[in-house]
Amino acid sequence: MSCAKVIIMIFRPIYTDSTLQELTEHGKEDFPLSMDRQCVANEHCKYVLHWHYEVQIGVVTKGSVVFRSPEHECRILEGEGVFINSGCLHEAEPTDDSEGEYVCVNFDPKVISGYSSSLVRREYIDPLLLSDRLQIVFLKQEPWHKEICSALLEMARIMDEHSYGHELELKVIISKIWLIIVKNNEEILKDISRISRADKKRMKTLLEYISENYTEKITLENIAESAHISKGECCRIFSRILRTTPFRYLTGYRISKSIKLLTTADMSISEIAQRTGFGNSSYFTVCFKKELGITPKEYRKDTSPSNHS
């Protein structure tokens, strides 16, 4: 499988918060899908253990790359790939004889399922997201593995060309990839245990409240009241489903929104702090540095286009 024509012009460093969640924004709210080129020799890519809510599928386009989760690791050669499920801790590292590169798509499954209560979401999305046996899948030998890798390279070509209608083309292909995965893992997906529908509904309400009110001062009581539950139950739901606390999630959410403004908006650090609910630049800087290890000003400088041309 030839990868020579894959370009993917964007390289983005991987920054994480204290929970190891990656803070990069993948796509936009109205189309939450992005594609990137990752150079594993780069210090902001190699050995960065992290996770994200988005699903990731990658294919190696140069050399080889070792992909690792807490339970598994595999050396992936050029033309081979990897599926990384939502919430799965993982990292990539270069091999001794290769400055490996890969292209990857990161996407929210709602690109495929549409609205959250759809049959597609219930029958074909959630079972895969919640499957312990399909947290990371190395795409190497099986015919369906190769089919996914070929489809991903086609997505890269479409993303590079960026022609009229490319979003529809990407949606069709990512849906085809998802279908290939579920068709070839039907028995696994039928056997998994699921989070209760009530907890899913409450979690959705809690996250929607944070999304709509993160710019304001929010207390734990405010968050819990949005779903008509106690503060203790609110914390338990966050722990059971997202493996974090409400305030860690809120801080991470605010920082993810600030990152978008730091990289795209002509606003001062103080203005961004106000816009994202931190209140003042001092508190914003303390939280940002605690999560990422650098200040907002340093992050803005490090991610400016002139530093990655």
N, C-alpha and C positions, 0 to 999 in steps of 0.2 A: 504494500500500500504506500503510494508516494505521498509525501507531505510537503514537497518542495514549494508549492504555490501558496501555502498557508502563510499569511503575513500577520494579521491581527496586530495592529499598531500600538495598542494600549498595554503598558505594563504598570500595574499598581502595586505598591508595597503592601504587605499584610501587617496591619496593626491590630492588637487585641486589647480587651479590657481585663480586669482582674479575674474574670470567670473564664478567660481564654476565648471569649466570643470575638470573632472578627468584626471590625467596625466599618468596613468598606460598604458603601451603598451599592447594591447590585441592581442596576436598572432604575426605573422610576416607578412611582406609585401606580401610574396608569399602565405601565408595561414593565413588571418587575423581572427583567431578564437582562443579563449582560454577558459579554464574552471578553476574555482577557488573554494576553500572552504572558506566560510566567517563565522567567529565567531563573532556574533553580540555583545557579551560582550566586545570585544576588543575595546580600545579607538580609534583606527584608522579605525573602521568600524561603530560603533554606532553613530547616530546623525550627520553623515557627509553628508550634503546636497550637491548633485553633479549631473552632467550630463555628457554624453559622446556621441560621434557620433555613436558608435556601438549600436546595439540592444542588450538588455539583457533579458534572460529568466532564472528564478531561481525556485528551488523547495526546500522547507524546509525539512531538513533531521534529525533535532533534536529539540525537544521542539516546540516553536512557535516564530514568528517574526512579528512585525508590520512594514508594508511597507507603505510609505506615499509619496504623491506628493502634490503640492500646492492645488489641488482640491479634492483629495481623500485619504483615508487611510483605511487599512484593516488588521486585525490580521490573519495571515496565519499559519495554523497548519501543523504538520508533514505530508508529502505526498502531500500537496497543493503547489501552486506556483504563480508566477507573471510574466507577460510580461511587459517590460518597453521599450518604443519606443525610437528611436534615438532623442537626444536633450531634453528628458523629465527630469526635475528636480525631484529628489527622494532621499529618505534616508531610512535607516532601523534602528529599535531600538529593544532592548530586551524587553520582557514582564516581569512583576513582578515575575512570578513563573517559569521562564524558561531562561536558557542560550542558546538561540536559535542558530542554525547553518543552513546554506543553501549552496547548490552548485548552481553555475550559469554558463551559457555560455554567453560570450560576443563576438559578431561577426559583421563584416562588411557585409552587405547584398550582396556584390559582390561575396561572397562565393557561393551564390545561383545563382545570375543572370549572372555571367561572365562579358562580356564587357558592358560598360555603355550604349550603344545605343540598347541593345538587347530588343526583344519583352517582355521577362520575366521581365526585369527591368521596362519597360514602363507600362505594363498592371497589374503587380502583386506586384512589389516591391515599386515603388514610391507612388502609391495611399495609401498604408498602412503607409509608412513613414510620409506622409503628412496629415494623418487623425487626426483631432482634437479630435475625439471621441474614438480613439484607442491609446491614449498616454500611458495609464497604464491599464492593464487588470488583474484582480485578478482571478486566476485559481483555483476554489474551487468546484463547484457543477456539472456543466454541463459535460456530457460524453466526449465532446471534450476537456474540461479542463483536465480531468483525463488522456486522451490519450496523451496530450502534456507532462504532468508530468512524465508519464511512459517512454515516449521517451527520456526525458531529463536524467532520471536515467540510461537509457541504454547508453546514450552518456558518462555519468560519468564513467560507467564500462569500456567502450571502451578506454576512455582517460587514465584510471588507468592502463589498460593492455598494452597499447601503442604497440600493435603488428603490424606487417607488414600490410600495407593497411589501418591503422586506420583512416587516413585523408579522404579516400574515404568513409568509413563507416560513419564518422561524417558528411560529406557533404550530404550524402543520407538522414540521419535522420533529419538534420536541414532543408533540403528542404521539407521533409514530414511535419515537424512542421509548416513551413510557409504555406504550402498548407492547412493544417487543419485550420489555422487562417483565411486565405482569403476565404475559402469555407464557413465558418460559419459567415462571416461578409460581404458577397457579396454586399448587398444592401447599406451598409454604404460606402463601397469603391467605388461604382459606382457613388455616389452622391457628393464626395468631390470636392472642387475647387483645381486646381493645379497651382503651380508656372509656369510662362510662360517658354516655351521651350527655348526662347532666353536667359532668365536669367540663366537657368540651364547650358546652354552651356558656357556662360561667366564665371559663378562661377567655372565650371570645369577647364576652361583655367587659371583662376587666381590661383586656388589651385595647379594646376600642375606647374605653374611658381614658386610658393613658394617652393614646394617640390623639384624642380630641382635646386633651387638657394639659399636655406636658409643658406648655408655655406658662402655665399658672402655678401658684403654690399648691402642692398636692400633699395631703397627709394619707397615712395608711387607712384611716377611717373613711376618708373620701373614696379611696379605691374600693374598699370592701363594700361600702354602701351602694356603689354603682351596680353591684350584682346581688344586693340584699342578703349579704352573708356577714358573719362575724370577722373581726380582724384575724383571729386565729385560723379560721377556715380559709381566709384569703391567702395567708402565708402557706398553709398546707397545699393548696391548689398550685401555687407557683412552684413549690418544692417538688410536688409529684410530677407535674407536667413539664416544667421548664428547668427544673433543677437549679433554681435560683430564688432570691427573695424579691418581693415587690419593689423595694427601693433600689436594689442592684439593677433590676430590669429597667426601672425608670431612669436611673442615671445613665445606663448604657444607651437607652433610647434617645435621651437628650444629647448625648455625645455623638451618636450617629447622625442626628440632625445637624449638630454643629459642624461636623466634618463636611457635610454637603455645602454649608455656607462658607466654611474656610477655604474650600477649593473652587467655589463657583461665584461667590458674591463679593462685591466691593464694599465690605462692611468692616468696621473696627472690631477688635476683640470684645470690647465692652458692649457694642451693639449686638453681637452674636450671643453673648452671655444673657442679655435681656431677652432676646428673641427665642431662646431655647429653654427658658425657665430657670436658669442658674441665678439670676438676680443681679449679680455683679461679677466683674472680670476676675477678681481675686479668688472667689469661690469656684468659678468656672475653671480657672487655671489649676487650682489645687486638685479638683476632681479629674480634670483631663490628664494631668501629669500622673496621678495615681493610677489611672486606667491604662495609659499608653506609654508612660515612662518619659514623655517629652511634653513641652508646653504647647498650647495652641499656636503660638507664634512660630515655634520651631517646626511644628507639623506643617503649617502653611508654607514655610520656606522649603521644607523637604519635598513637598508634593507639587511644587510649582512646575509648570510645563518645561521651563528652562533647565530644570535639573534632570529631566528624563527624556530629553530630545535625542 
